[in-house]
């Protein structure tokens, strides 16, 4: 026999309603889209500026479960593959026009040549857009500092494109060193196989060539001093030219030195000095560099002061085929680092070597690695590791928790890298650095290059 449905008293009904309301109220604000944050369930509206090269890969990784609503590039032929992959995105050649006209953009991926990073990123942040900026963050030290401060001012979510920061290797390096695996570290060496493009040529500028059809060369030049087009600059080889790129150190430094900067808790060096390979004009004549082209190879020496309980440490950077001495503890036949480069930490109780991004860290010799008891994992992992770097930024845009390479970290890291380039451009001098004041205290010529001079009509 069916029983009649129970009757709810008014008091019981109100009690249950209050419980349900309280449960709703404890939901985090970002779940509901409060405080300007995007609910995790909603797709983010993303734009890209500079999408013909690495930017196309960044956009591809952002496209999953998000909306690519706008794409901006000054060379439609070079960027054509990315345009075709996202037919619903509106296409622009001027990022100012894109920001003015398209108000649905929430976040922007910036992967232009290095000399345009800062002006594009600053305009986007001023417009309230979250930004993902390829490494290095900027072209000059003062630009990196300005972007770091602007991110705080405009309260936007930021990420630099040094994907190794999201990887397992960098975290292992930190955890092992912090656990005392090799004791106190006072000496570090880092190196790369770069350049893998023509560099170290000081024979004047190449001849003028026709601008590719449809390309806006003036916008490609952006804030840099104008010069006529040549394929020596675009695409790709701009990295070698001081007005546009940041050379070998700028290309790989933010990858290889990330685990150094993180694990050693570095900030500002007290001094930096560089030495460079010789420039040749012809078979027998050596010429002085004119800061047109980065040298074929460099060695940069940084000195860092004591930090908390960590002793002062010296860091040496090598590129262009130059490498530090091979440690005697490393077994014969075993590669030091990997094909892109690596890092060697020298402690008072041992040595640790790793590849680019801090990959595959190991204590040397192998017997010490086998005896090593790995510490617990204390650092939060990024889902997908290096392949999840863009998604870590998107996650941050939605939940408000900072991305792993936000500008509070990657800004000072970029400053360190770009200080090395300053020493490369003014070699065979020890540049004394006041990081807080952002000033070379003993060299007026070098200090003048801490900040860039922009072409008329361009500004941060």
C-alpha positions in Angstrom: 0.0 0.0 0.0 1.5 3.4 -1.0 2.3 5.7 1.9 1.4 9.4 1.6 4.3 11.8 0.9 5.7 13.4 4.0 4.8 17.0 4.7 7.7 19.6 5.1 7.2 22.0 7.9 7.9 25.6 7.2 10.8 25.6 9.8 12.4 22.5 8.2 12.1 24.0 4.7 13.8 27.2 5.8 16.6 25.3 7.5 17.3 23.3 4.3 17.2 26.4 2.2 19.7 28.1 4.4 22.1 25.2 4.2 21.8 25.2 0.4 22.4 29.0 0.3 25.5 28.7 2.5 26.9 26.0 0.3 26.5 28.2 -2.7 28.1 31.1 -1.0 31.4 29.3 -0.3 32.1 28.7 -4.0 35.3 30.5 -5.0 34.6 33.8 -6.8 36.4 32.6 -10.0 33.9 29.7 -10.4 31.2 32.3 -10.7 33.1 34.7 -12.9 33.4 37.3 -10.1 36.1 40.0 -9.8 36.6 40.0 -13.6 37.9 36.4 -13.7 36.8 33.9 -16.3 34.9 30.9 -15.0 36.9 27.7 -15.8 33.9 26.3 -17.7 33.9 29.3 -20.1 36.2 29.6 -23.1 38.7 32.4 -23.1 38.8 34.8 -26.1 42.4 34.9 -27.2 44.3 36.9 -29.8 47.8 36.5 -31.2 50.4 39.1 -32.3 53.2 37.6 -34.4 51.9 34.2 -35.4 54.0 33.1 -38.3 56.7 31.3 -36.3 56.7 30.2 -32.7 53.6 32.2 -32.2 51.7 29.8 -34.4 52.7 27.0 -32.1 51.6 29.0 -29.0 48.3 29.7 -30.6 47.8 26.1 -31.5 48.3 25.0 -27.9 45.9 27.8 -26.7 43.1 26.9 -29.2 41.9 23.8 -27.3 38.8 24.6 -25.4 39.2 28.4 -26.1 38.3 30.9 -28.8 41.0 32.3 -31.1 39.2 35.5 -32.0 41.9 37.6 -33.6 45.3 37.2 -35.3 47.7 40.0 -36.1 50.8 39.7 -38.2 52.7 42.1 -40.6 53.5 39.3 -43.1 50.3 37.4 -44.2 52.3 35.0 -46.3 54.6 33.9 -43.4 51.5 33.7 -41.0 49.2 32.2 -43.6 49.3 28.7 -42.1 48.1 30.0 -38.8 45.4 32.2 -40.4 44.1 29.2 -42.3 44.0 27.0 -39.2 41.7 29.6 -37.5 39.3 30.8 -40.2 36.9 32.4 -37.7 39.6 34.7 -36.3 39.6 38.3 -37.5 42.9 39.2 -39.2 44.9 42.4 -38.6 48.3 43.8 -39.6 48.3 46.5 -36.8 48.0 45.5 -33.2 46.8 49.0 -32.2 43.9 48.6 -34.6 43.2 45.2 -33.3 43.0 46.5 -29.7 40.9 49.5 -30.7 38.4 47.6 -32.8 37.9 44.2 -31.2 36.6 44.6 -27.6 35.9 40.9 -27.1 39.6 40.0 -26.7 40.5 38.9 -23.1 44.1 37.6 -23.5 46.9 38.0 -26.1 49.8 35.8 -27.1 52.8 37.9 -28.2 55.5 36.2 -30.3 57.0 38.9 -32.4 60.7 39.4 -32.9 62.3 40.5 -29.6 62.5 44.2 -30.4 58.6 44.5 -30.5 57.8 42.4 -27.3 57.6 45.3 -24.9 55.6 47.8 -27.0 53.0 45.2 -27.9 52.8 43.7 -24.4 52.5 47.2 -22.7 49.7 48.2 -25.0 47.8 45.0 -24.3 48.2 45.3 -20.5 47.1 49.0 -20.6 44.0 47.7 -22.4 43.4 45.3 -19.6 44.4 42.1 -21.5 46.2 39.2 -20.0 49.5 38.5 -21.9 51.7 35.6 -22.8 55.0 36.9 -24.1 57.7 34.9 -25.7 61.2 34.9 -24.2 63.1 37.0 -23.5 60.4 39.2 -22.1 61.9 42.3 -23.7 64.8 43.7 -25.7 66.4 45.8 -23.0 66.8 45.8 -19.2 64.6 48.8 -18.6 61.8 47.3 -20.8 61.8 44.1 -18.7 61.5 46.2 -15.5 58.7 48.3 -17.0 56.7 45.2 -18.0 57.1 43.7 -14.6 55.8 46.8 -12.9 53.0 47.3 -15.4 51.7 43.8 -14.8 51.2 44.6 -11.1 49.7 48.0 -11.9 47.1 46.7 -14.4 46.4 43.5 -12.5 46.6 41.2 -15.5 47.7 37.6 -15.7 51.1 37.1 -17.3 53.4 34.3 -18.5 56.7 34.3 -20.4 57.3 31.6 -23.0 60.1 29.8 -21.3 58.3 26.4 -21.3 60.9 24.7 -19.3 59.6 26.5 -16.2 56.6 24.2 -16.4 58.8 21.1 -16.8 59.8 18.4 -14.3 63.5 19.0 -14.7 63.7 22.5 -13.3 61.6 21.4 -10.3 63.9 18.5 -9.6 67.0 20.7 -9.7 65.4 23.1 -7.2 64.3 20.3 -4.8 67.6 18.5 -4.9 69.7 21.6 -4.4 67.5 22.9 -1.6 67.8 19.4 0.1 71.6 19.9 0.2 72.4 17.3 -2.5 75.7 18.9 -3.3 76.1 21.3 -0.4 76.6 25.1 -0.8 77.0 26.2 -4.5 79.5 28.9 -5.2 80.2 28.2 -8.9 77.8 27.5 -11.8 78.4 27.1 -15.6 75.7 27.2 -18.3 76.1 26.9 -22.1 74.2 26.6 -25.4 74.9 25.4 -28.9 73.4 28.7 -30.2 73.8 30.5 -32.6 72.3 28.2 -35.2 71.9 31.1 -37.6 74.4 33.4 -39.3 76.0 35.6 -36.6 79.3 37.4 -35.9 79.4 39.3 -39.2 80.6 42.9 -39.1 80.8 44.0 -42.7 78.0 46.6 -42.8 74.4 46.2 -43.5 73.2 44.0 -46.4 71.8 45.6 -49.6 68.2 46.6 -50.0 65.8 44.0 -51.3 62.2 44.2 -52.4 59.7 43.9 -49.5 57.7 40.6 -49.9 54.3 41.3 -51.4 51.7 42.1 -48.7 54.2 42.6 -45.9 54.2 45.9 -43.9 58.0 46.3 -43.3 57.6 49.6 -41.4 55.4 47.9 -38.8 57.9 45.0 -38.6 60.7 47.6 -37.8 58.4 49.0 -35.1 60.4 51.0 -32.4 63.8 50.1 -33.9 65.8 52.5 -36.1 64.5 52.1 -39.7 66.6 50.2 -42.3 65.6 48.8 -45.7 64.3 45.2 -46.0 66.6 42.3 -46.5 66.0 38.6 -46.0 69.0 38.6 -43.6 66.5 40.0 -41.1 63.2 38.3 -41.9 62.2 35.6 -41.3 64.2 34.2 -38.4 67.7 35.6 -38.7 66.7 38.8 -36.9 68.1 37.2 -33.8 71.6 38.0 -34.9 71.0 41.7 -35.3 71.4 43.9 -32.2 68.5 46.3 -33.2 66.1 43.4 -33.4 67.2 40.3 -31.6 69.1 39.4 -28.4 71.5 36.9 -29.8 72.4 33.5 -28.3 72.0 34.5 -24.7 68.6 36.0 -25.3 67.4 33.0 -27.3 68.3 30.3 -24.9 69.3 32.0 -21.6 65.7 32.2 -20.3 65.4 28.5 -20.9 68.8 27.3 -19.6 69.2 29.8 -16.8 65.7 29.4 -15.5 66.6 26.5 -13.1 69.7 28.5 -12.0 67.8 31.6 -11.2 65.1 29.7 -9.4 67.1 27.2 -7.4 69.7 29.8 -6.4 67.1 32.4 -5.5 68.9 35.0 -7.6 67.8 38.5 -8.3 70.3 41.2 -9.3 74.0 40.5 -10.0 76.6 42.9 -8.5 78.8 42.8 -11.6 78.7 41.4 -15.2 81.6 41.1 -17.7 81.7 39.7 -21.2 84.4 38.6 -23.6 83.6 38.0 -27.3 85.0 36.3 -30.4 86.9 38.3 -32.9 85.1 40.0 -35.8 86.8 39.7 -39.3 86.0 41.9 -42.3 88.3 40.0 -44.7 90.9 37.4 -44.6 93.5 39.5 -42.7 91.7 42.4 -41.1 90.2 42.4 -37.6 87.5 45.0 -37.1 86.0 46.5 -34.0 82.3 45.5 -33.5 79.8 48.2 -34.2 77.0 46.6 -32.3 75.2 45.7 -35.6 75.6 42.0 -35.2 76.0 39.8 -32.1 79.4 37.9 -32.0 79.8 34.3 -33.0 80.6 33.2 -29.5 80.7 34.8 -26.0 81.6 34.2 -22.4 79.7 36.2 -19.8 80.6 36.2 -16.1 78.0 37.2 -13.5 78.7 37.7 -9.8 75.8 37.4 -7.3 75.9 38.4 -3.6 74.9 36.2 -0.7 71.2 35.5 -0.4 69.7 34.6 3.0 71.6 31.4 3.9 73.1 30.9 0.4 76.7 32.1 -0.2 77.8 34.4 -3.0 77.9 32.6 -6.3 79.6 33.1 -9.7 77.8 32.2 -12.8 79.5 31.8 -16.2 77.6 31.7 -19.5 79.2 30.1 -22.7 77.8 30.0 -26.2 78.8 29.6 -29.9 80.6 26.3 -29.2 82.4 27.5 -26.1 82.0 25.3 -23.1 83.3 25.0 -19.5 85.9 22.4 -18.6 84.5 18.9 -18.5 84.3 17.9 -14.8 86.6 14.9 -14.0 83.7 13.2 -12.2 81.7 12.9 -15.5 82.2 9.4 -17.0 83.9 9.1 -20.4 81.4 8.9 -23.2 78.6 10.6 -21.3 77.4 13.8 -22.8 77.5 16.9 -20.6 74.1 18.5 -20.9 72.1 17.9 -24.1 72.2 19.0 -27.7 70.8 22.5 -26.9 73.0 23.1 -23.9 73.1 22.6 -20.2 74.1 23.7 -16.7 76.7 22.5 -14.2 76.3 23.3 -10.5 79.5 23.0 -8.4 78.9 22.5 -4.7 81.2 21.9 -1.8 79.8 18.4 -1.5 79.5 17.4 -5.1 78.3 18.4 -8.6 75.0 18.4 -10.5 74.7 18.5 -14.3 71.4 19.0 -16.3 70.4 19.7 -19.9 68.4 22.6 -21.4 65.3 23.5 -19.3 67.0 21.6 -16.4 66.1 18.3 -18.1 67.4 15.0 -16.8 69.4 16.3 -13.8 71.9 14.0 -12.3 74.6 14.0 -9.7 78.1 13.0 -10.9 79.7 10.5 -10.9 77.1 7.9 -11.6 77.8 6.1 -8.3 76.8 9.2 -6.4 73.6 9.4 -8.4 72.7 5.8 -7.6 73.3 6.3 -3.9 71.3 9.6 -3.8 68.0 9.4 -1.9 65.7 11.8 -3.8 63.8 14.2 -1.6 60.0 14.5 -1.6 58.4 16.6 -4.3 57.6 19.9 -2.7 57.0 22.1 -5.7 53.6 22.1 -7.4 53.7 20.4 -10.8 52.1 21.9 -14.0 49.8 19.4 -15.8 51.5 18.4 -19.1 54.8 19.8 -18.1 56.5 21.8 -20.8 53.7 21.1 -23.2 51.2 22.5 -20.7 53.0 25.9 -20.3 50.4 27.8 -22.4 47.5 26.0 -20.6 49.0 27.0 -17.2 48.6 30.7 -18.3 45.1 30.1 -19.5 44.3 28.4 -16.2 45.7 31.4 -14.4 43.5 33.7 -16.5 40.5 31.8 -15.3 41.2 31.2 -11.7 43.4 34.1 -10.8 46.2 32.1 -9.3 49.5 33.3 -10.9 51.0 31.3 -13.7 54.4 29.6 -13.0 56.5 32.1 -15.1 54.5 35.2 -14.4 56.4 38.5 -14.7 57.2 38.7 -11.0 59.6 35.8 -11.8 60.3 36.1 -15.5 60.8 39.9 -15.4 63.9 39.7 -13.1 65.1 36.6 -14.9 64.9 38.5 -18.2 66.8 41.4 -16.6 69.6 39.1 -15.7 69.8 37.7 -19.2 69.7 41.1 -20.8 72.4 42.4 -18.4 74.6 39.7 -19.9 73.9 41.1 -23.4 74.9 44.6 -22.1 78.3 43.1 -21.1 78.5 41.5 -24.6 77.9 44.8 -26.3 80.6 46.5 -24.1 83.1 43.7 -23.7 86.3 43.4 -21.7 85.0 45.6 -18.9 83.5 44.8 -15.5 80.1 46.5 -15.3 79.1 47.2 -11.7 75.4 46.9 -11.4 73.0 48.6 -8.9 69.9 46.5 -9.6 67.5 48.5 -7.4 68.4 51.7 -9.2 68.8 49.9 -12.6 72.1 51.6 -13.1 75.7 50.7 -14.3 77.6 52.7 -11.7 81.1 52.7 -13.3 80.5 53.0 -17.0 78.4 55.9 -18.5 78.5 54.4 -22.0 77.1 51.1 -20.9 74.6 52.7 -18.6 73.2 54.7 -21.5 72.3 51.4 -23.2 70.2 50.1 -20.3 67.3 51.9 -21.9 66.4 51.9 -25.6 65.8 54.9 -27.8 62.6 54.4 -29.7 61.9 55.5 -33.2 59.7 58.6 -33.5 56.0 57.6 -33.1 56.8 54.6 -30.8 56.7 54.5 -27.1 55.9 52.3 -24.1 
